[in-house]
């Protein structure tokens, strides 16, 4: 099988070729570019120029992380190997976005694989976000047990943020 050669003229062309959303942070702790393909309630143009802490301020339980935000921005920019983490959440009544509704009461699990790639010579950290969604009823029993334990371990603020009031 012949490998595809990727040639891009600009950032926007890259964004249309890959499945991940892309966020680029400068070492000065500013979000300088975004290409968001996955529908969500997030408004990307509101985030440009913001600091890491400003973007993540609504997320409960991250106070220590946000108090040390420059340390984490530097870690992202200086990463010699990709750093990968996973996050999850749930929502109801739509699969990708509220403009495409499902029946009332349908629980949907969304996951993100977040990959940080450093470009220290350019003072940049690239943040790739690959989102996936699945109906909760289509998950296996092992996942559902794990999920219930995660929900049970959360504070009220975390529950409100992750799951909603």
C-alpha positions as CSV (number, residue, x, y, z in Angstrom):
1,X,0.0,0.0,0.0
2,X,1.4,3.4,-1.0
3,X,1.8,5.9,1.8
4,X,-0.1,9.2,1.3
5,X,2.2,12.2,1.1
6,X,0.9,15.1,3.1
7,X,1.6,18.6,1.9
8,X,0.0,21.5,3.5
9,X,0.0,25.2,2.6
10,X,-1.4,26.4,5.9
11,X,-2.8,25.4,9.3
12,X,-6.3,25.2,8.0
13,X,-5.5,22.6,5.4
14,X,-3.9,20.4,8.1
15,X,-7.0,20.7,10.2
16,X,-9.2,19.4,7.4
17,X,-6.9,16.4,6.8
18,X,-6.9,14.9,10.3
19,X,-9.6,13.7,12.7
20,X,-8.3,15.5,15.7
21,X,-9.1,19.0,16.9
22,X,-5.9,21.0,17.2
23,X,-4.9,23.7,19.7
24,X,-1.5,25.4,19.6
25,X,-0.1,27.0,22.7
26,X,2.9,29.3,22.8
27,X,5.5,29.1,25.6
28,X,4.3,32.5,26.7
29,X,1.1,30.7,27.9
30,X,-1.2,31.9,25.2
31,X,-3.5,29.8,22.9
32,X,-2.5,31.1,19.5
33,X,-4.3,28.8,17.0
34,X,-7.3,26.4,16.9
35,X,-8.9,24.1,14.4
36,X,-12.0,22.5,15.8
37,X,-13.9,20.0,13.7
38,X,-15.9,18.1,16.3
39,X,-19.2,19.8,17.2
40,X,-19.6,20.9,20.8
41,X,-20.9,23.7,22.9
42,X,-17.4,25.2,23.1
43,X,-16.9,28.4,21.1
44,X,-13.3,28.3,19.8
45,X,-13.0,32.0,18.8
46,X,-13.6,32.9,22.5
47,X,-10.5,31.0,23.6
48,X,-7.9,32.5,21.3
49,X,-5.3,34.5,23.3
50,X,-6.4,33.0,26.6
51,X,-4.0,31.3,29.1
52,X,-4.2,27.7,30.0
53,X,-5.7,28.5,33.4
54,X,-8.3,30.8,31.9
55,X,-9.5,28.1,29.5
56,X,-9.6,25.5,32.2
57,X,-10.9,27.6,35.1
58,X,-14.5,26.2,34.8
59,X,-13.1,22.6,35.5
60,X,-13.5,21.8,39.2
61,X,-10.7,20.0,41.0
62,X,-7.9,21.5,38.9
63,X,-6.9,24.2,41.3
64,X,-3.4,22.8,42.0
65,X,-2.8,22.2,38.3
66,X,-3.9,25.7,37.4
67,X,-1.8,27.3,40.2
68,X,1.2,25.8,38.4
69,X,0.0,26.4,34.8
70,X,3.3,27.7,33.5
71,X,5.0,24.4,34.6
72,X,2.5,22.4,32.6
73,X,2.7,24.7,29.5
74,X,6.5,24.3,29.6
75,X,6.1,20.5,30.0
76,X,3.8,20.5,26.9
77,X,6.2,22.7,24.8
78,X,9.3,20.7,25.9
79,X,7.8,17.2,25.5
80,X,10.3,15.1,23.6
81,X,7.8,12.3,23.2
82,X,4.0,12.7,22.8
83,X,2.1,12.8,26.1
84,X,-1.3,11.1,26.0
85,X,-4.2,11.3,28.4
86,X,-7.8,10.4,28.3
87,X,-10.9,12.2,29.6
88,X,-14.6,11.4,29.5
89,X,-18.0,12.9,30.2
90,X,-21.6,12.3,29.5
91,X,-24.5,14.1,28.0
92,X,-28.1,13.3,27.1
93,X,-30.4,13.6,24.1
94,X,-27.9,14.2,21.3
95,X,-25.0,12.3,19.7
96,X,-22.6,15.0,18.4
97,X,-24.4,18.3,19.2
98,X,-27.8,19.5,20.2
99,X,-28.6,20.3,16.6
100,X,-28.9,16.6,16.0
101,X,-31.2,15.4,18.8
102,X,-31.8,11.8,20.0
103,X,-34.9,10.6,21.9
104,X,-35.4,12.1,25.4
105,X,-33.3,10.5,28.1
106,X,-30.7,8.8,25.9
107,X,-27.3,8.9,27.7
108,X,-24.2,9.4,25.6
109,X,-20.6,8.9,26.7
110,X,-18.0,11.0,25.1
111,X,-14.3,10.4,25.4
112,X,-11.3,12.4,24.3
113,X,-7.8,11.1,23.6
114,X,-5.6,14.2,24.2
115,X,-2.1,14.2,22.8
116,X,0.5,16.8,23.6
117,X,3.4,17.2,21.2
118,X,6.2,19.6,22.0
119,X,8.1,21.8,19.5
120,X,10.6,23.4,21.9
121,X,12.7,25.1,19.2
122,X,9.6,26.9,18.1
123,X,8.3,27.6,21.6
124,X,5.1,25.7,20.7
125,X,3.0,22.9,22.2
126,X,0.5,21.2,20.0
127,X,-2.5,19.7,21.6
128,X,-4.5,17.1,19.6
129,X,-8.0,16.2,20.8
130,X,-9.7,13.1,19.3
131,X,-13.3,12.8,20.4
132,X,-15.5,9.8,20.2
133,X,-19.1,9.2,21.3
134,X,-21.0,6.1,22.1
135,X,-24.5,5.4,23.5
136,X,-24.1,4.3,27.1
137,X,-26.4,1.3,26.5
138,X,-23.9,0.1,23.9
139,X,-21.0,0.0,26.3
140,X,-20.0,-3.3,27.9
141,X,-20.6,-4.3,31.5
142,X,-17.0,-3.8,32.5
143,X,-17.1,-0.2,31.4
144,X,-20.4,0.4,33.1
145,X,-19.0,-0.9,36.4
146,X,-15.9,1.3,36.0
147,X,-18.1,4.3,35.1
148,X,-20.3,4.0,38.2
149,X,-17.2,3.9,40.4
150,X,-15.8,7.0,38.8
151,X,-19.1,8.9,39.2
152,X,-19.3,7.8,42.9
153,X,-15.8,9.2,43.6
154,X,-16.6,12.7,42.4
155,X,-17.3,15.9,44.4
156,X,-20.6,17.7,43.8
157,X,-18.8,20.4,41.7
158,X,-17.1,17.7,39.6
159,X,-20.5,16.0,39.0
160,X,-22.1,19.2,38.0
161,X,-19.3,19.9,35.5
162,X,-19.0,16.4,34.1
163,X,-22.6,15.3,34.1
164,X,-24.7,18.4,34.7
165,X,-27.0,19.4,37.5
